[in-house]
Amino acid sequence: ESYTDLDLLLCFVDCLFRKDNRIALKKNLELR
């Protein structure tokens, strides 16, 4: 299988999510 633009986009988003995951979790905890 060859990678499509969508696959690359999903990977990019996933990388961003992982990078900002700690910040997001911290904000979620503060909101509760």
Chimera marker file (.cmm) of the C-alpha trace (Angstrom):
<marker_set name="trace">
<marker id="1" x="0.000" y="0.000" z="0.000" r="1" g="1" b="0" radius="0.5"/>
<marker id="2" x="1.124" y="3.527" z="-0.742" r="1" g="1" b="0" radius="0.5"/>
<marker id="3" x="0.524" y="6.413" z="1.599" r="1" g="1" b="0" radius="0.5"/>
<marker id="4" x="-2.145" y="8.885" z="0.572" r="1" g="1" b="0" radius="0.5"/>
<marker id="5" x="-2.390" y="12.570" z="1.456" r="1" g="1" b="0" radius="0.5"/>
<marker id="6" x="-5.071" y="11.628" z="3.981" r="1" g="1" b="0" radius="0.5"/>
<marker id="7" x="-2.773" y="9.122" z="5.683" r="1" g="1" b="0" radius="0.5"/>
<marker id="8" x="-0.049" y="11.751" z="5.936" r="1" g="1" b="0" radius="0.5"/>
<marker id="9" x="-2.533" y="14.294" z="7.284" r="1" g="1" b="0" radius="0.5"/>
<marker id="10" x="-3.816" y="11.869" z="9.920" r="1" g="1" b="0" radius="0.5"/>
<marker id="11" x="-0.243" y="11.071" z="10.937" r="1" g="1" b="0" radius="0.5"/>
<marker id="12" x="0.570" y="14.785" z="11.176" r="1" g="1" b="0" radius="0.5"/>
<marker id="13" x="-2.510" y="15.446" z="13.317" r="1" g="1" b="0" radius="0.5"/>
<marker id="14" x="-1.690" y="12.448" z="15.493" r="1" g="1" b="0" radius="0.5"/>
<marker id="15" x="1.843" y="13.772" z="16.014" r="1" g="1" b="0" radius="0.5"/>
<marker id="16" x="0.448" y="17.181" z="17.006" r="1" g="1" b="0" radius="0.5"/>
<marker id="17" x="-2.036" y="15.541" z="19.370" r="1" g="1" b="0" radius="0.5"/>
<marker id="18" x="0.707" y="13.525" z="21.046" r="1" g="1" b="0" radius="0.5"/>
<marker id="19" x="2.881" y="16.635" z="21.332" r="1" g="1" b="0" radius="0.5"/>
<marker id="20" x="0.089" y="18.693" z="22.916" r="1" g="1" b="0" radius="0.5"/>
<marker id="21" x="-1.436" y="15.788" z="24.844" r="1" g="1" b="0" radius="0.5"/>
<marker id="22" x="0.110" y="16.770" z="28.194" r="1" g="1" b="0" radius="0.5"/>
<marker id="23" x="-1.012" y="20.387" z="27.805" r="1" g="1" b="0" radius="0.5"/>
<marker id="24" x="-4.530" y="19.282" z="26.880" r="1" g="1" b="0" radius="0.5"/>
<marker id="25" x="-4.729" y="16.890" z="29.825" r="1" g="1" b="0" radius="0.5"/>
<marker id="26" x="-3.509" y="19.605" z="32.180" r="1" g="1" b="0" radius="0.5"/>
<marker id="27" x="-6.161" y="22.027" z="30.885" r="1" g="1" b="0" radius="0.5"/>
<marker id="28" x="-8.873" y="19.379" z="31.213" r="1" g="1" b="0" radius="0.5"/>
<marker id="29" x="-7.885" y="18.717" z="34.813" r="1" g="1" b="0" radius="0.5"/>
<marker id="30" x="-7.929" y="22.440" z="35.581" r="1" g="1" b="0" radius="0.5"/>
<marker id="31" x="-11.419" y="22.800" z="34.077" r="1" g="1" b="0" radius="0.5"/>
<marker id="32" x="-12.866" y="20.107" z="36.350" r="1" g="1" b="0" radius="0.5"/>
<link id1="1" id2="2" r="1" g="1" b="0" radius="0.2"/>
<link id1="2" id2="3" r="1" g="1" b="0" radius="0.2"/>
<link id1="3" id2="4" r="1" g="1" b="0" radius="0.2"/>
<link id1="4" id2="5" r="1" g="1" b="0" radius="0.2"/>
<link id1="5" id2="6" r="1" g="1" b="0" radius="0.2"/>
<link id1="6" id2="7" r="1" g="1" b="0" radius="0.2"/>
<link id1="7" id2="8" r="1" g="1" b="0" radius="0.2"/>
<link id1="8" id2="9" r="1" g="1" b="0" radius="0.2"/>
<link id1="9" id2="10" r="1" g="1" b="0" radius="0.2"/>
<link id1="10" id2="11" r="1" g="1" b="0" radius="0.2"/>
<link id1="11" id2="12" r="1" g="1" b="0" radius="0.2"/>
<link id1="12" id2="13" r="1" g="1" b="0" radius="0.2"/>
<link id1="13" id2="14" r="1" g="1" b="0" radius="0.2"/>
<link id1="14" id2="15" r="1" g="1" b="0" radius="0.2"/>
<link id1="15" id2="16" r="1" g="1" b="0" radius="0.2"/>
<link id1="16" id2="17" r="1" g="1" b="0" radius="0.2"/>
<link id1="17" id2="18" r="1" g="1" b="0" radius="0.2"/>
<link id1="18" id2="19" r="1" g="1" b="0" radius="0.2"/>
<link id1="19" id2="20" r="1" g="1" b="0" radius="0.2"/>
<link id1="20" id2="21" r="1" g="1" b="0" radius="0.2"/>
<link id1="21" id2="22" r="1" g="1" b="0" radius="0.2"/>
<link id1="22" id2="23" r="1" g="1" b="0" radius="0.2"/>
<link id1="23" id2="24" r="1" g="1" b="0" radius="0.2"/>
<link id1="24" id2="25" r="1" g="1" b="0" radius="0.2"/>
<link id1="25" id2="26" r="1" g="1" b="0" radius="0.2"/>
<link id1="26" id2="27" r="1" g="1" b="0" radius="0.2"/>
<link id1="27" id2="28" r="1" g="1" b="0" radius="0.2"/>
<link id1="28" id2="29" r="1" g="1" b="0" radius="0.2"/>
<link id1="29" id2="30" r="1" g="1" b="0" radius="0.2"/>
<link id1="30" id2="31" r="1" g="1" b="0" radius="0.2"/>
<link id1="31" id2="32" r="1" g="1" b="0" radius="0.2"/>
</marker_set>
